[in-house]
């Protein structure tokens, strides 16, 4: 069956350090992978999308890698700030071209000042 | 205001009652989605729609009904609410154009079924 796995435990890091979050998947052949941020009591907000033919993508302090051989994506936040504290979700298209996403359960990041 | 809105934001109901959650978007997105979010399960897709009058089941459709008579609206109905349907419900939308896969989420509806 299809599975998306993220570290279920919270990730605690010090301000200024780099946070690295992992997303592993099985039985998918995704054309792309997305990362979303979710704050308590709010809906998810899109951060980055990386396509199968891209190894890495950056946006300001965010970096995403995508290894289709390992079936893994890594999400990095450099120079982390307390405002980065949130839950981060990865998502894949359930069936190619149909837009419906399957989400991982998310990793909660806590950045300590 | 432009964007995606959900109503009500909070709802308390009793088992057996019918409840309709509303979702409205102003972008003319073709695709719309309903997800539920529960502790331990993350976001799970209930139903989605590729266009007006086209709907499809997601991962957990049982006990829910959807319709899409207009592009901008995608109501979700719980025909006979059960306690297991206590959850936070999110609506989302996106384009059907290539390379425009970002989903935009509403603020959510917190539903408590007593």
Interface residues (C-beta under 8 A of the other chain):
Chain A: X32 X34 X41 X42 X43 X44 X45 X46 X49 X89 X93 X94 X98 X99 X100 X101 X102 X103 X104 X105 X106
Chain B: X31 X33 X35 X40 X41 X42 X43 X44 X45 X48 X50 X56 X58 X59 X90 X92 X94 X96 X101 X102 X103 X104 X105 X106 X107 X108
